[in-house]
Amino acid sequence: GIEPPDKTPPTVSSATATDANQVEVLFNENLDLFSANDKNNYAIDNGITVLSAQLQGDFKTVLLTTTTLTEGISYTLTVTGVKDEAGNPITTPVNKSFSGPDTTPPEVLSAQAFTYTEVEITFSEELDETTAETAANYTLEPSLTVAAAQLQTDKTKVKLTTSAQEYKTPYTITISNVEDLAGNPIPPGSNVGFVGKAQDSTPPTVVSAQALGNTQVEVVFNEELDMSSVEIAGNYAITGGDGLTVLSASLQADNKTALLTTSVQNETVLYTVTAANVMDLYENVIAGSNSADFKGGDIIPPKLDQVYADTKTKVIVVFTEKVSDATATVKANYSITPSLNITNVLIQSNKTTVELTTEAQGDENYTLRVSNVKDLANNPISADPADCEKTFQGIPGDKTPPQVSSAYSLDSRHISLLFNEAVQSNSAQTASNYSLNPEVGISGAQLQSDKLTVKITTAQDLVDGLSYTITVNGVLDLEGNNVSTANPDTGLVYNTASFKVDHKSPALLSATPIMNTEVDLLFDEEIDEGTAEVGANYIFNPSLTVSSALLQSDNKTVKITTSAQEVGREYTVTVNNVKDLNNNTIDSAHKTATFTAIPDIHYPQVTNANALDDAVTVMVTFSKEVTKESAERLTFTQDEVEYNTYKITPSLNVTGAQLQEGNKIVRLTTALQSSAYYTLTVVGVSDTEEPANLIPISGAVNNARSFQGGGTGPGPEEPEITSLSITPEIIRVAPGAKTRLAAKDENGNDLSRSSGCVWSVEPASLGEVKFDYLGMTFIAGAGGGEGKIKAVYTNPSGNK
């Protein structure tokens, strides 16, 4: 579709002091070079002078050079006059706050040894990670080797890993080259002291013990242990009941837990495990606090808790307790009826949930049976159906058949056919699944890499200029749905597409100047919008800059907007890469046309009207530059009749008009506005051409623009009416097209934008009604169909 021109001025996203004499200003869009580089468009409070402004390579960032900024001081940057690439200036000053740059270097506050090989240093502010973690930046006296430096999460602390410290020995750390986040380095010679820690001399203790099964016990210690002493079975004794024999011991990955394998436990007995001769990493041998109690192991088997289908190929199985990986991941331990093949089994990290991957399920009930799955105590699941069977509802797969979306001829023997979803290769490449009318034999079909497109090869040449219908039967989507089957939602079969054989390249017929910045190019057939609206496809000689290319409603004419043409000069336009609707590229022998530039005979157009929040200002934007005299007069006389230059309805008095910089925007001062919608009409304003083009009285209707008032109070009282009608009464539009609408009462008053008028589209899929600067507009949706547009007006008395 056609994008409306940009009429919104840029805004300031951020302002940041990068050093004591520079401020980086980021805007939300690309800027005009000259206004962005004008230092007078920027001001900073607190006595700061802007010395220069330079637009950066991203066209959104401006670097200001200033007099010296002070750290910690809050400044306000004010921006006016800066324009975007479309020429929209910032007319209302935009303010953005920022702080003076950080020029204070970091200071070292303290240091403390937490272990005999770890020291934590605290700084006055957050640090740069690279310099903070460079071990060479730290020197210790008496000499210790710094093996590593790690910046902590708060960014103000650094943990050093050192060689072994001497107990109670004072150390000094000298720090160099460490920087804060602003790049300020720590002052040379900065140092801090700490006292060395002793090596660990505390023996380990037992924290807890727990039976994992009826032959395993997990014993947890308070610190990391020496493996050789942990894994001696004779270092453990278990009492209680008849006692237990410890058969083996192994240190676990956390280096704090010993897993003991024992003789069979009795789940009703409370046991005590005692450790002896177990050492920590510093060879401290366990002494006191060397025992813990635990209850005998589990002898209750696991059961099924929940079973449900998560997707059409995934079933979730939840057990009542943790189960072992070795038994829970065996596919043979699961069976589903009616028969449903299981292709993969995955146990989740919680050890109670198992995910089964299955073939596609149907819309029916299934029963899952589990066998041989064991819990962590080695108890197998019961064979009782109440414990090992559960029923679940299957999730059916896609039942919607594929559809033929479009077809067009590639050449006299090939057709490109597009489906709306991926299709199976075997069915798509079966030539007999396709037929043409008028009849032409199909000799081959090749599915393309996107799995959506099939290249059809015909046995005979297609006739140029003739329309064909291709019918598809037997092609299947990835779920096995046949294109020949009726869609379950609509009851229709979508297995045909029509196309016209066209191998003729489009030709450029003429170039007609409309004004000195517009040229209409006429082609001999309808052309593709995507290639027609690429400005780079049009080259002018002598050179002109193309700012836009818009395909018109006849689909044969392209309106080109250029830089100003020299009146009376002959220009040649060359068209490249433009294609027709059948993908044929423009004929190389018919892609140029000449025209002679004409004067601009078009009067200015009002492109936008926007009320400001002060409720007494309306900004009016024209399509071209206008004269100060005509724009700022409030009345205009023609044929001895005086007219208001600016008329706003419902009645709103205009008390002043001021032309803004750039000569395209007029600032109107009005009586106090409400929040109602108003309509502005303009006459008598002229452009800067010689001779000038003036908006005539007859041009008022073309220069009417609606806007919402900037006030907060209610609008004028709505009238009591008895009937309402919409114009036009019938709309026929292409997808995405726009149509202007109006709803009028029996007296011809337009109530389209009144507060009592509510618009709707039935069905909603057909499109939507929106308010824009011209009024109410219907925008057609992407699909087709028929329906109604409604406007319901509610009288002040409540009658609709």
C-alpha positions in Angstrom: 0.0 0.0 0.0 0.9 3.7 -0.2 2.6 5.0 3.0 1.5 8.6 3.9 4.3 11.2 3.8 6.2 11.7 7.1 4.8 14.8 8.8 6.1 14.1 12.3 9.1 16.1 13.6 12.0 14.2 15.2 12.3 13.8 19.0 15.3 13.5 21.3 15.7 10.0 22.7 18.7 10.7 25.0 21.5 13.1 25.9 24.8 11.8 27.5 27.9 13.7 28.5 30.8 11.6 27.1 33.5 13.7 28.6 33.9 17.2 30.2 33.4 19.0 26.8 31.2 16.7 24.7 27.5 15.7 24.8 26.1 13.0 22.6 22.5 13.6 21.5 20.4 10.7 20.1 17.3 11.3 18.0 14.6 8.9 17.1 15.0 9.2 13.3 17.5 10.3 10.6 18.1 14.1 10.5 18.7 16.8 8.0 22.4 17.6 7.9 22.3 21.3 7.9 19.8 21.8 10.7 21.5 19.1 12.8 24.9 20.8 12.4 23.6 24.3 13.4 24.9 24.8 17.0 22.3 27.5 17.5 19.6 24.8 17.5 20.9 23.6 20.9 21.1 25.2 24.3 22.3 23.9 27.7 21.5 25.6 31.0 23.8 26.3 33.9 26.0 28.6 31.9 27.2 26.0 29.3 27.9 27.2 25.7 27.5 24.9 22.7 30.6 25.5 20.6 29.8 23.2 17.7 27.4 20.4 16.5 28.3 17.5 14.2 25.9 14.9 12.8 27.4 11.4 13.1 27.4 8.6 10.5 24.2 7.0 11.7 22.4 10.3 10.9 20.6 10.0 14.3 23.4 11.1 16.6 24.7 14.6 17.0 28.0 15.3 18.9 28.0 18.6 20.7 31.3 20.3 21.7 30.7 22.5 24.8 32.4 24.6 27.4 33.5 22.5 30.4 30.8 20.4 32.1 31.0 19.8 35.9 30.7 16.3 37.3 27.5 15.7 39.4 25.7 18.7 38.1 22.3 18.1 36.3 22.0 19.9 33.0 19.0 20.4 30.6 19.5 20.3 26.9 17.0 22.3 24.8 16.6 21.5 21.1 14.6 23.5 18.5 14.8 23.9 14.7 16.4 20.5 14.0 14.7 18.8 11.0 14.3 15.2 10.0 15.1 14.0 6.5 11.5 14.8 5.4 12.0 18.4 6.5 9.8 18.3 9.6 11.3 20.8 12.1 11.2 20.6 15.9 9.0 23.7 16.5 8.2 23.2 20.2 11.4 23.2 22.2 12.3 19.6 23.4 14.1 19.3 26.7 16.3 16.4 27.8 18.2 16.1 31.1 21.7 14.7 31.6 24.5 14.8 34.2 28.0 16.1 34.0 30.7 13.5 33.1 32.4 11.3 35.7 36.0 12.5 36.0 36.7 11.2 39.5 39.0 8.2 39.7 38.1 5.2 41.8 39.5 4.9 45.3 40.4 1.7 47.2 38.5 1.6 50.5 39.4 -1.7 52.2 40.7 -5.3 51.9 39.9 -8.4 53.8 41.2 -12.0 53.7 38.3 -14.5 53.7 40.5 -17.6 53.4 44.3 -18.1 53.4 44.2 -17.8 49.6 41.4 -15.3 49.0 41.3 -11.5 49.5 38.4 -9.2 48.8 39.2 -5.5 47.9 36.4 -2.9 48.1 36.5 0.2 45.9 34.6 3.5 46.0 32.6 2.9 42.8 31.8 0.4 40.1 34.8 -0.8 38.0 35.6 -1.7 34.4 35.6 -5.5 34.2 38.6 -5.9 32.0 41.0 -3.8 34.1 39.6 -5.0 37.4 40.2 -8.6 36.4 43.8 -8.2 35.2 45.8 -10.0 37.8 49.0 -8.0 36.9 47.3 -4.9 38.2 47.7 -6.1 41.8 51.1 -6.4 43.7 51.3 -7.8 47.3 54.1 -7.3 49.8 55.3 -9.5 51.4 55.3 -11.2 48.0 52.3 -13.3 47.2 51.4 -14.6 43.7 48.0 -13.3 42.4 46.6 -16.2 40.4 43.3 -14.6 39.5 41.2 -11.4 40.0 37.4 -11.6 39.8 35.1 -8.6 39.8 32.1 -9.4 42.0 28.4 -8.9 41.0 28.1 -5.4 42.7 31.1 -4.2 40.5 32.7 -2.5 43.5 34.5 -5.5 44.9 37.3 -7.6 43.4 38.3 -11.1 44.8 42.0 -12.0 44.5 43.1 -15.6 44.5 46.6 -15.7 46.0 49.3 -18.1 47.0 49.1 -19.3 50.6 49.2 -16.4 53.2 51.0 -16.4 56.5 48.7 -16.4 59.5 48.4 -12.9 61.1 51.0 -11.4 58.7 50.2 -7.9 57.5 50.1 -7.5 53.7 50.0 -4.4 51.5 48.2 -4.5 48.1 49.4 -1.9 45.5 46.9 -1.3 42.7 47.5 0.2 39.3 45.7 0.6 36.0 42.3 -0.3 37.4 39.6 2.0 35.8 36.0 2.9 36.7 33.2 2.7 34.2 34.0 6.2 32.8 37.6 5.1 32.1 39.2 7.0 35.0 42.3 5.1 36.2 43.0 4.7 39.9 45.7 7.1 41.1 49.2 5.7 41.0 50.5 4.3 44.2 47.0 3.4 45.6 47.3 0.7 48.2 45.5 -1.0 51.0 46.4 -3.4 53.8 45.0 -6.7 55.2 46.0 -9.4 57.6 46.7 -13.0 56.4 44.4 -15.9 57.3 45.4 -19.3 58.6 44.8 -22.5 56.7 41.8 -24.5 57.7 42.3 -26.3 61.0 38.6 -27.2 61.7 37.7 -30.9 61.2 34.6 -31.8 59.1 31.3 -32.7 60.7 28.3 -34.8 59.6 25.2 -32.7 58.7 22.6 -35.3 57.8 21.9 -38.8 56.6 19.0 -40.1 54.4 18.1 -43.4 52.9 17.7 -43.2 49.1 16.5 -46.7 48.8 16.5 -49.8 51.1 20.2 -50.4 50.2 21.6 -46.8 50.0 22.3 -44.0 52.4 23.4 -40.5 51.6 25.6 -38.9 54.3 26.1 -35.2 53.9 29.2 -33.3 55.5 29.7 -29.6 56.1 32.7 -29.1 53.8 34.6 -30.7 50.9 36.3 -33.9 51.7 39.4 -35.9 50.9 38.3 -38.7 48.5 40.6 -41.4 49.7 39.3 -41.3 53.3 35.7 -40.9 52.2 35.6 -44.0 50.0 36.8 -46.5 52.7 33.7 -48.5 53.7 35.3 -49.4 57.1 35.2 -45.7 58.1 31.4 -46.0 58.6 29.4 -47.9 61.2 25.5 -48.2 61.1 23.7 -49.2 64.3 20.0 -49.7 65.1 17.8 -52.8 64.8 20.1 -55.6 63.8 22.6 -53.1 62.4 23.7 -52.7 58.7 26.8 -53.6 56.8 28.4 -50.9 54.8 29.4 -52.6 51.5 30.9 -49.5 49.7 31.3 -45.8 49.9 31.7 -43.2 47.1 32.3 -39.4 47.1 29.6 -37.5 45.1 30.2 -34.6 42.7 29.7 -31.9 45.3 32.7 -33.3 47.3 30.6 -33.1 50.5 28.4 -36.1 50.2 29.2 -39.8 50.7 26.9 -42.4 49.1 26.9 -45.6 51.1 25.7 -49.0 49.8 24.4 -51.1 52.7 22.8 -54.5 53.4 18.9 -54.4 53.1 17.3 -51.9 55.5 14.1 -52.2 57.4 11.9 -49.2 56.7 10.5 -49.2 60.3 13.9 -49.0 62.0 15.7 -45.7 63.0 19.4 -46.1 62.2 22.5 -44.1 63.2 25.5 -43.8 60.9 28.8 -42.8 62.5 31.9 -41.7 60.4 35.5 -42.1 61.6 38.8 -41.2 60.0 37.2 -39.1 57.3 39.3 -36.0 56.4 38.6 -32.6 54.8 40.9 -31.2 52.1 43.3 -29.9 54.7 43.7 -33.4 56.4 41.6 -32.4 59.4 40.1 -35.7 60.8 36.5 -35.9 61.8 36.0 -36.0 65.6 32.9 -34.7 67.3 29.6 -34.3 65.5 30.4 -37.4 63.5 27.0 -39.2 63.4 23.4 -38.7 62.1 20.1 -40.7 62.3 18.0 -41.9 59.3 14.9 -43.9 58.8 15.2 -47.3 56.9 14.7 -47.2 53.1 11.6 -47.1 51.1 9.8 -50.4 50.2 6.6 -48.7 48.7 6.5 -49.1 44.9 5.8 -46.1 42.6 2.4 -45.5 41.0 1.1 -43.6 38.1 -0.2 -40.2 39.3 -1.1 -38.4 36.0 -1.0 -39.2 32.2 -2.1 -36.6 29.6 -1.3 -35.7 26.0 0.7 -32.5 25.8 0.7 -32.3 22.0 -0.4 -34.5 19.2 2.9 -36.4 19.5 3.8 -36.0 23.2 2.4 -37.7 26.3 3.4 -36.7 29.8 3.6 -39.4 32.5 3.8 -38.4 36.2 4.8 -40.9 38.9 4.0 -40.6 42.6 7.7 -40.5 43.5 11.1 -40.2 41.9 12.0 -43.1 39.5 15.3 -44.4 38.2 16.7 -43.2 34.9 17.7 -46.8 34.0 14.2 -48.2 34.1 12.1 -45.1 33.3 13.8 -44.4 29.9 13.2 -47.9 28.5 10.6 -47.7 25.7 9.5 -51.3 26.2 8.3 -50.4 29.7 5.4 -48.4 28.2 2.5 -49.6 26.0 -0.4 -47.6 24.6 -3.8 -49.0 23.4 -5.3 -48.6 20.9 -1.9 -49.1 19.3 0.2 -45.9 19.3 3.9 -46.3 18.6 6.4 -44.7 21.1 9.5 -43.4 19.4 11.4 -41.8 22.4 11.4 -41.6 26.2 12.9 -38.7 28.2 12.9 -38.4 32.0 12.7 -34.8 33.4 15.1 -33.4 35.9 12.6 -33.8 38.8 12.8 -37.6 38.2 9.0 -37.9 38.7 8.0 -36.9 35.1 8.6 -38.8 31.9 7.9 -37.5 28.4 6.9 -40.0 25.7 7.2 -39.1 22.1 4.6 -40.9 20.0 3.3 -41.1 16.5 0.5 -38.8 15.6 -2.5 -39.3 18.0 -6.1 -39.5 16.9 -9.1 -37.8 18.5 -9.9 -40.7 20.8 -9.2 -42.1 24.3 -6.0 -44.1 24.9 -4.8 -46.3 27.8 -1.1 -46.2 28.9 0.3 -49.2 30.8 3.7 -49.1 32.6 5.7 -52.0 33.7 9.2 -52.6 35.3 9.8 -49.0 36.2 11.4 -48.7 39.6 11.8 -46.0 42.2 15.1 -44.9 43.6 14.8 -47.6 46.3 14.6 -50.2 43.5 10.9 -50.9 44.1 9.2 -51.9 40.8 5.8 -50.4 39.9 2.9 -52.7 40.9 1.1 -54.8 38.2 -2.3 -53.7 39.6 -4.1 -51.8 36.9 -5.1 -49.2 39.4 -1.4 -48.4 39.9 0.1 -48.8 36.5 -2.7 -47.9 34.0 -4.2 -44.5 33.1 -6.5 -43.3 30.3 -5.8 -40.1 28.4 -7.5 -38.2 25.5 -5.4 -37.9 22.3 -4.8 -34.6 20.6 -5.6 -35.0 16.9 -3.3 -33.5 14.2 -4.1 -31.1 11.5 -7.3 -32.1 9.6 -7.4 -29.1 7.3 -6.5 -29.9 3.6 -4.0 -27.8 1.8 -5.2 -25.1 -0.6 -4.0 -23.9 -4.0 -3.1 -20.3 -3.5 -2.0 -19.1 -7.0 -0.5 -20.1 -10.3 1.3 -18.3 -13.1 3.2 -19.3 -16.3 7.0 -19.2 -16.1 7.4 -19.7 -19.8 5.6 -21.6 -22.6 6.2 -25.0 -21.0 6.4 -24.3 -17.2 3.9 -23.2 -14.6 4.6 -22.1 -11.0 1.9 -23.5 -8.6 1.8 -22.2 -5.0 0.1 -24.0 -2.0 -0.8 -22.4 1.3 1.2 -24.9 3.3 4.0 -27.5 2.9 3.0 -30.6 0.9 4.4 -34.1 0.7 7.1 -34.6 -2.0 5.7 -37.9 -3.5 2.2 -36.6 -4.1 3.3 -33.2 -5.2 5.7 -34.7 -7.8 3.1 -37.0 -9.4 2.2 -35.4 -12.8 -1.1 -37.2 -13.0 -2.3 -35.2 -9.9 -2.6 -32.1 -12.1 -4.8 -31.2 -15.1 -5.3 -28.1 -17.2 -8.4 -26.5 -18.9 -8.2 -25.9 -21.8 -6.6 -29.4 -21.9 -2.8 -29.5 -22.1 -0.8 -32.6 -21.1 1.3 -32.5 -17.9 4.7 -34.2 -18.3 6.3 -33.4 -15.0 6.1 -31.8 -11.5 9.0 -30.8 -9.3 8.5 -29.7 -5.6 10.7 -26.7 -4.8 12.9 -26.3 -1.7 10.3 -24.2 0.1 7.9 -27.3 0.0 5.1 -24.8 -1.0 5.8 -24.3 -4.7 5.6 -26.9 -7.5 7.1 -26.3 -10.9 4.8 -27.9 -13.5 6.1 -29.0 -16.9 3.6 -29.3 -19.8 3.8 -31.7 -22.7 2.8 -29.0 -25.2 3.3 -25.2 -25.4 0.9 -23.0 -23.6 -0.8 -20.5 -25.8 0.3 -16.9 -25.1 -2.7 -14.7 -24.2 -4.9 -17.6 -23.3 -6.3 -18.1 -19.7 -6.0 -21.6 -18.1 -7.4 -23.2 -15.0 -5.2 -25.8 -13.2 -7.0 -28.4 -11.0 -5.1 -30.4 -8.4 -6.1 -33.8 -7.0 -4.3 -36.2 -4.7 -1.6 -33.8 -3.3 -1.2 -34.3 0.4 0.0 -31.9 3.2 2.5 -33.2 5.8 -0.4 -34.5 7.9 -1.8 -36.5 4.9 -4.8 -34.2 4.2 -5.8 -34.3 0.5 -6.2 -31.1 -1.4 -9.3 -32.6 -3.0 -11.0 -32.8 0.4 -13.5 -30.1 1.5 -12.3 -27.6 4.1 -14.0 -28.6 7.4 -14.7 -24.9 8.2 -16.2 -23.8 4.9 -17.2 -27.0 3.2 -15.4 -25.9 0.1 -12.6 -27.5 -2.0 -9.7 -25.1 -2.8 -7.9 -27.1 -5.5 -8.0 -24.8 -8.5 -6.2 -21.7 -9.7 -6.6 -19.6 -12.9 -3.9 -17.8 -14.7 -3.3 -16.1 -18.0 -0.3 -16.9 -20.1 1.6 -13.7 -20.7 5.2 -13.7 -21.8 5.2 -10.2 -23.2 7.4 -7.7 -21.4 5.7 -4.5 -20.3 6.6 -1.3 -22.2 6.8 2.3 -21.1 4.4 4.4 -23.3 4.9 7.9 -22.1 6.1 10.3 -19.4 3.8 13.2 -18.6 4.9 16.1 -16.4 2.2 17.1 -13.8 4.2 19.8 -12.0 7.8 20.6 -11.7 8.3 17.8 -9.1 5.9 15.2 -10.5 5.9 13.0 -13.6 3.3 10.3 -14.5 4.7 7.3 -16.3 2.2 5.2 -18.3 2.9 1.5 -19.1 1.0 -0.6 -21.7 -0.3 -3.1 -19.1 -0.9 -3.5 -15.4 2.4 -3.8 -13.5 3.6 -5.3 -10.2 3.3 -2.9 -7.3 6.4 -4.2 -5.5 8.8 -3.4 -8.4 6.8 -0.3 -9.6 7.3 1.5 -6.2 11.1 1.1 -6.0 12.5 4.6 -6.5 15.9 3.3 -7.6 14.2 1.7 -10.7 13.8 5.2 -12.3 16.9 7.1 -13.7 16.5 10.6 -15.0 18.9 12.4 -17.4 19.7 15.2 -16.6 19.8 13.8 -13.0 16.9 14.2 -10.7 16.4 12.7 -7.2 13.4 10.4 -6.9 11.8 10.7 -3.5 8.8 8.4 -4.2 7.1 6.2 -6.8 3.5 5.4 -6.3 1.4 3.0 -8.5 -2.0 4.5 -9.3 -5.4 2.8 -9.1 -5.3 1.8 -12.9 -2.2 -0.2 -12.1 -0.6 1.1 -15.3 0.4 4.6 -14.1 3.3 5.4 -11.7 3.4 8.8 -10.2 7.1 9.8 -9.7 8.0 12.6 -7.2 11.4 14.2 -8.0 13.6 17.0 -7.0 12.7 20.3 -8.6 12.9 20.2 -12.4 14.2 23.0 -14.6 11.2 24.5 -16.4 11.5 24.1 -20.2 14.3 21.6 -20.0 13.9 18.2 -21.7 14.4 15.1 -19.5 14.7 11.4 -20.3 13.6 8.8 -17.8 14.8 5.2 -18.0 13.0 2.4 -16.2 14.7 -0.7 -14.9 13.5 -3.9 -13.2 9.8 -3.1 -13.3 7.7 -6.2 -13.9 4.1 -7.0 -15.0 1.7 -9.2 -13.1 3.2 -12.3 -14.7 6.7 -11.6 -13.6 7.9 -10.3 -17.0 10.6 -7.6 -16.8 10.2 -4.4 -18.8 11.2 -4.6 -22.4 14.7 -3.2 -22.9 13.7 -1.6 -26.2 10.8 0.3 -24.6 11.9 1.5 -21.3 12.7 5.2 -21.9 10.5 8.3 -22.5 11.2 12.0 -22.7 9.3 15.0 -21.4 9.7 18.7 -21.0 9.5 20.2 -17.5 6.5 22.5 -16.9 5.9 25.2 -14.4 4.2 24.4 -11.1 0.6 25.3 -11.6 -0.8 23.6 -8.5 -1.9 25.5 -5.4 -0.7 24.4 -1.9 -2.6 21.6 -0.2 -3.2 21.3 3.6 -1.6 17.9 4.5 -2.1 18.0 8.2 -3.8 19.9 11.1 -2.8 19.1 14.7 -4.0 20.7 17.9 -1.4 21.1 20.7 -2.1 20.3 24.4 -2.4 24.0 25.3 -6.0 23.9 23.8 -5.5 27.2 21.9 -2.9 26.2 19.2 -3.4 24.3 15.9 -0.3 23.5 13.7 -1.3 23.5 10.0 1.1 21.9 7.5 1.1 22.7 3.8 2.4 20.5 0.9 4.8 23.2 -0.3 6.3 26.5 0.9 3.8 29.4 1.2 4.2 33.2 1.4 4.3 34.9 4.8 1.8 37.6 3.7 -0.9 35.1 2.6 -0.4 32.6 5.4 -0.6 35.2 8.2 -3.7 37.1 7.0 -6.9 36.0 8.7 -9.2 37.2 6.0 -9.1 37.0 2.2 -11.1 39.1 -0.3 -12.1 37.9 -3.7 -14.6 39.6 -6.0 -15.4 42.1 -3.2 -16.4 39.3 -0.9 -14.4 38.7 2.3 -13.6 35.1 3.3 -12.0 33.7 6.4 -8.5 32.4 5.5 -8.9 29.7 8.2 -12.4 28.5 9.0 -12.8 25.9 11.8 -16.1 24.1 12.5 -17.9 23.5 14.8 -17.5 27.3 15.4 -13.9 28.0 16.7 -12.6 31.5 16.3 -9.0 31.9 14.8 -7.3 34.9 16.4 -3.8 34.7 14.9 -1.6 33.0 12.3 2.2 32.8 12.3 4.3 31.2 9.5 7.1 29.0 11.0 10.6 28.4 9.8 10.7 26.4 6.6 7.6 28.3 5.3 5.4 25.1 5.3 3.9 25.2 8.8 1.5 27.8 10.1 0.8 28.2 13.9 -2.8 29.2 14.4 -4.0 30.7 17.7 -7.7 29.9 18.5 -10.3 30.3 21.1 -10.3 27.6 23.8 -10.8 24.2 22.2 -12.7 21.2 23.7 -11.8 17.6 23.1 -14.2 17.4 20.2 -13.2 16.8 16.5 -13.0 19.9 14.4 -12.7 20.5 10.6 -10.4 23.2 9.2 -10.8 24.7 5.7 -8.2 27.0 4.1 -8.5 29.5 1.2 -6.4 32.4 -0.1 -3.0 31.0 0.9 -0.5 31.1 -2.0 2.8 29.4 -2.7 6.1 31.0 -3.5 6.0 30.3 -7.3 6.1 33.0 -9.9 3.3 33.5 -10.8 2.0 32.4 -7.4 -0.6 29.6 -7.1 -3.3 30.6 -4.6 -5.9 28.3 -2.9 -9.2 29.3 -4.6 -12.6 29.4 -2.9 -13.4 26.2 -4.9 -10.3 24.6 -3.4 -11.6 24.8 0.1 -13.1 21.3 0.0 -9.8 19.8 -1.0 -8.0 21.6 1.8 -10.3 20.5 4.6 -8.6 18.6 7.4 -10.1 17.2 10.6 -8.3 17.2 14.0 -9.2 16.6 17.6 -9.2 19.6 19.9 -6.4 19.9 22.5 -8.8 20.6 25.4 -10.3 18.2 27.9 -13.9 19.4 28.2 -16.8 18.0 26.2 -17.5 19.1 22.7 -20.6 20.9 21.3 -23.9 19.3 22.3 -24.9 16.5 19.9 -28.1 17.2 17.9 -31.3 15.2 18.1 -31.7 13.4 14.7 -34.2 11.0 13.3 -32.2 9.3 10.5 -28.7 8.5 9.5 -27.2 7.5 6.1 -23.7 6.4 5.0 -22.1 7.4 1.8 -21.0 5.8 -0.4 -23.8 3.2 -0.2 -21.8 0.4 -2.0 -18.1 -0.1 -1.8 -16.1 -2.5 -4.1 -12.4 -2.4 -3.2 -9.2 -4.5 -3.5 -7.6 -5.9 -0.3 -5.8 -3.2 1.6 -7.5 -0.4 -0.3 -8.9 2.7 1.5 -12.3 4.4 1.0 -13.5 7.6 2.6 -16.8 7.3 4.4 -19.4 9.8 5.8 -22.5 9.4 8.0 -25.0 12.3 7.6 -28.3 13.1 9.3 -31.5 14.1 7.5 -30.3 17.7 7.3 -27.0 16.8 5.6 -24.9 17.3 8.7 -21.8 15.1 8.8 -21.8 13.2 12.2 -19.0 10.8 11.2 -16.7 11.9 13.9 -19.2 12.9 16.6 -19.0 11.3 20.0 -22.4 9.7 19.6 -21.4 7.9 16.3 -20.0 4.4 16.6 -18.7 2.5 13.5 -18.3 -1.2 13.0 -17.7 -3.8 10.2 -19.5 -7.1 10.0 -17.8 -9.5 9.7 -14.7 -7.9 11.3 -12.4 -9.9 9.0 -13.5 -7.7 6.0 -11.6 -4.7 7.4 -11.9 -1.8 9.8 -13.0 1.8 10.0 -10.5 4.3 11.3 -10.3 8.0 12.0 -7.3 9.8 10.3 -6.6 13.4 9.5 -9.0 13.4 6.6 -11.9 11.8 8.5 -13.4 8.3 8.6 -11.8 5.7 6.3 -12.6 2.1 5.6 -9.5 -0.1 5.2 -10.2 -3.4 3.5 -8.7 -6.5 5.0 -6.4 -9.1 3.2 -9.2 -11.5 2.5 -12.3 -11.2 0.3 -16.0 -11.4 0.9 -19.2 -9.4 1.4 -20.5 -7.7 4.5 -21.8 -4.5 6.0 -20.4 -1.3 7.5 -22.5 0.2 10.2 -22.7 3.6 11.8 -24.9 3.8 14.9 -25.7 7.2 16.3 -27.1 7.6 19.8 -29.2 10.8 20.4 -28.6 12.8 23.6 -32.0 11.3 24.7 -30.5 7.8 24.4 -32.3 6.7 21.3 -30.2 5.0 18.6 
